Amino acid sequence: MDFSGIKLALGTTNRAKQEAVIRATGQTPLCAAVPSQVSDQPLSEAETVQGAINRAKAVLEAVPEAQIGLGMEGGLTFDDQFTNQWYLISVCAAWNGRQLYLGKGLAFPIPAQIGERVKREGIELRTVIDEWSGTEGNHQKGGAYGLLTAGRINRPDVFCEAVLAALTPFCSPLYK
Ligand SMILES: O=P(O)(O)OP(=O)(O)OP(=O)(O)OC[C@H]1O[C@@H](n2cnc3c(O)ncnc32)[C@H](O)[C@@H]1O
């Protein structure tokens, strides 16, 4: 699929998210940090999706030369139906001013003590991931996925697939 004719804006300057767009589309998006208008640490799928949508819409307004705004949001969600576990999810929203699509990246189980600590102490996942890994800025690099899989999956990989899912309906003739 050819994404080269479409100017993309991305609602963050986070390097892992920028890298995901570059891998997915072969182009560097115009980046602007815009508010997600949800909590710093979303704790449900609905809040995570809403944050991604808010960023996609805000960045398309902030960067009028772009044709599609991309918003990405990471969040935690507790599955009380099947497993009673916390999952990390990574969502991408794509908005062209008329149509909205979502790409929902890999849901990955998070150690119970991490999920509970984030909820109980009101801290962000990135703080705990940096603590556990003994390094800084993991949310801009491999992220929790990288730590938990010893580098087999990383945050840009997961967002790359989410970007492809959200953008494909705008670019593939199969959706016309
Ligand atoms: O700079 P922005 O675009 O805001 O990106 P972010 O990583 O700080 O923020 P998100 O809104 O995507 O994620 C919400 C919180 O969850 C954290 N988080 C999400 N996915 C993560 C991952 O894979 N590794 C580490 N922290 C993660 C993140 O760093 C925030 O603290």
The ligand as a MOL file (V3000), in Angstrom:
LIG
                    3D

  0  0  0     0  0            999 V3000
M  V30 BEGIN CTAB
M  V30 COUNTS 31 33 0 0 0
M  V30 BEGIN ATOM
M  V30 1 O 4.3430 11.1830 25.2110 0
M  V30 2 P 2.9780 10.5990 25.0890 0
M  V30 3 O 2.4860 10.5200 23.6890 0
M  V30 4 O 1.9860 11.1940 26.0430 0
M  V30 5 O 3.1420 9.0470 25.4740 0
M  V30 6 P 3.1570 8.3680 26.8710 0
M  V30 7 O 3.8560 7.0670 26.7410 0
M  V30 8 O 3.7240 9.3020 27.9090 0
M  V30 9 O 1.6370 8.2120 27.2510 0
M  V30 10 P 0.4080 7.2810 26.8240 0
M  V30 11 O -0.7860 8.1740 26.9430 0
M  V30 12 O 0.6360 6.5620 25.5580 0
M  V30 13 O 0.3110 6.1700 27.9530 0
M  V30 14 C -0.3060 6.4160 29.2200 0
M  V30 15 C 0.6350 6.0330 30.3470 0
M  V30 16 O 0.9610 4.6440 30.2390 0
M  V30 17 C 2.3540 4.4930 30.0640 0
M  V30 18 N 2.6050 3.4460 29.0830 0
M  V30 19 C 1.7900 3.0410 28.1000 0
M  V30 20 N 2.3370 2.0630 27.3860 0
M  V30 21 C 3.5560 1.8570 27.9260 0
M  V30 22 C 4.6330 1.0000 27.6400 0
M  V30 23 O 4.5820 0.1170 26.6390 0
M  V30 24 N 5.7260 1.0830 28.4140 0
M  V30 25 C 5.8050 1.9360 29.4160 0
M  V30 26 N 4.8360 2.7850 29.7530 0
M  V30 27 C 3.7340 2.7470 29.0100 0
M  V30 28 C 2.7970 5.8410 29.5030 0
M  V30 29 O 4.1500 6.0950 29.5640 0
M  V30 30 C 1.9690 6.7810 30.3260 0
M  V30 31 O 2.4960 6.8490 31.6140 0
M  V30 END ATOM
M  V30 BEGIN BOND
M  V30 1 2 1 2
M  V30 2 1 2 3
M  V30 3 1 2 4
M  V30 4 1 2 5
M  V30 5 1 5 6
M  V30 6 2 6 7
M  V30 7 1 6 8
M  V30 8 1 6 9
M  V30 9 1 9 10
M  V30 10 2 10 11
M  V30 11 1 10 12
M  V30 12 1 10 13
M  V30 13 1 13 14
M  V30 14 1 14 15
M  V30 15 1 15 16
M  V30 16 1 15 30
M  V30 17 1 16 17
M  V30 18 1 17 18
M  V30 19 1 17 28
M  V30 20 1 18 19
M  V30 21 1 18 27
M  V30 22 2 19 20
M  V30 23 1 20 21
M  V30 24 1 21 22
M  V30 25 2 21 27
M  V30 26 1 22 23
M  V30 27 2 22 24
M  V30 28 1 24 25
M  V30 29 2 25 26
M  V30 30 1 26 27
M  V30 31 1 28 29
M  V30 32 1 28 30
M  V30 33 1 30 31
M  V30 END BOND
M  V30 END CTAB
M  END
